[in-house]
């Protein structure tokens, strides 16, 4: 299934724009584009939603025909239990998280211990906990922890663009993580020279215009799954601020439309 993340609305939902989109607005826009999945990722206000607000959000998703997924950061058991509660309330089958959170950077032994503590609760609830690939933790170490825990409700969110900053090649990361991938953040990327030609910037592009080997990742997942993969593809962006709200939000919306169109063509081949 193709879907959007809150990161596809990074600027349109920002307080830097005159009329930022609300979470409800993002759900409505996702449905208006004919998609059936929305991932609420790193949206801190969700933690403070009352039971009534959560029920209203789930009701809106039902009305729009949307499947929900969630995303947080860190592996502290208290955090993961909070997001499991939210997932159950919103009938979200997946919670994406990241190994580290700010200054909390546990080693592999501590991460293993934390996950082992909460995974039985995720298993009982039927919710998958998925660790995302990114530059602060090598994919080899990430895979080792997931493999060691051997839980049917622990997997990996594949985002090959994130790992480039640690000099991990996207194809290597994909191959290494492949047995455990349960979600895919689709984000094309490219390098560009900074002003004055001193250094580079790594940012995203509309899908098909950057360095992401989308076809290669898709083929690997399909080969693993014996045909059409069931892994959800969630659109994200790394769009730099364009100098003013109107230009930035217009470009973000355009990137999203272009990427969705590209994904539809690729998945109907």
C-alpha positions, 0 to 999 in steps of 0.5 A, spaced: 500 500 500 502 507 498 501 512 503 504 518 506 507 520 512 507 527 516 514 528 513 510 529 507 507 535 510 513 537 514 512 545 512 505 545 510 504 543 518 509 547 520 508 554 524 512 557 519 507 558 515 500 562 515 495 557 516 499 550 518 495 544 516 492 540 522 493 532 523 486 532 521 487 536 514 493 531 513 488 525 513 483 529 509 488 531 504 491 523 503 484 521 502 483 526 497 489 523 493 486 517 493 491 513 498 489 509 503 495 509 508 497 515 513 503 514 518 503 519 523 510 519 525 514 523 530 508 527 531 509 529 539 502 532 540 499 525 539 501 523 546 497 528 549 490 526 546 485 524 550 481 518 549 475 522 546 480 525 541 483 519 539 476 516 538 475 522 533 481 521 530 480 514 528 473 515 526 475 520 521 480 515 519 475 510 518 470 515 514 476 516 509 478 509 509 485 510 511 489 505 515 494 508 520 501 507 522 505 511 528 512 513 529 516 515 535 523 515 537 527 511 542 527 504 545 525 506 553 520 501 555 515 507 558 516 510 551 514 504 547 508 502 552 505 509 551 505 508 543 503 501 544 497 504 547 496 509 542 496 504 536 491 500 540 486 506 540 487 508 533 488 501 531 494 502 528 498 495 526 505 498 526 509 503 530 516 505 527 521 507 532 529 509 532 534 506 536 537 513 539 533 519 542 537 525 543 542 524 548 539 517 550 544 512 546 544 505 549 548 500 546 546 493 543 546 490 550 541 495 553 537 496 547 536 488 546 534 488 554 529 494 553 526 491 547 525 484 550 521 487 556 516 490 551 515 485 545 511 480 549 506 486 550 506 488 542 506 481 540 499 480 545 496 486 542 498 484 534 502 491 533 509 490 530 515 495 532 519 497 527 526 500 528 528 505 522 535 505 518 539 511 519 546 514 520 547 514 528 546 506 528 550 501 523 545 497 519 549 491 521 548 492 528 541 494 527 540 487 524 544 483 529 539 486 534 533 484 530 535 477 529 537 476 536 530 477 539 527 473 533 520 476 535 514 476 529 512 483 531 519 486 531 522 488 524 525 494 520 523 500 517 527 501 511 530 508 509 536 507 504 537 515 504 538 515 511 544 511 511 548 515 506 550 519 511 554 514 515 557 512 508 553 505 507 551 504 500 543 504 500 544 497 496 548 494 501 543 496 507 537 494 503 540 487 502 542 486 509 536 488 512 531 485 507 529 479 511 526 483 516 523 489 512 516 490 514 515 498 512 519 502 507 520 510 507 520 512 500 525 518 499 529 519 493 535 523 495 541 527 491 547 531 493 548 538 491 554 543 492 553 548 497 553 556 495 561 557 494 562 550 492 564 549 499 561 542 501 555 538 499 548 538 501 544 531 502 537 533 500 531 529 497 528 530 490 521 528 487 521 520 486 525 518 480 529 524 480 535 522 485 539 517 486 535 512 490 534 505 486 527 504 487 526 499 482 532 495 485 529 495 492 522 494 489 525 488 486 528 485 492 522 486 496 518 482 491 523 477 490 523 476 498 515 475 498 515 471 492 511 476 487 508 483 489 510 485 496 506 487 501 510 492 505 507 499 505 511 504 501 510 511 505 512 517 502 517 522 506 521 528 503 527 532 506 525 539 502 529 545 504 526 551 506 525 555 500 525 562 502 518 563 503 512 559 506 508 560 499 514 557 495 516 552 500 509 549 501 507 549 493 514 545 492 512 540 497 505 539 495 508 538 488 513 533 490 508 529 493 504 529 487 510 527 483 512 522 487 505 519 488 504 519 480 511 515 480 509 510 485 503 508 481 506 507 475 511 503 478 506 499 482 502 498 476 507 495 471 
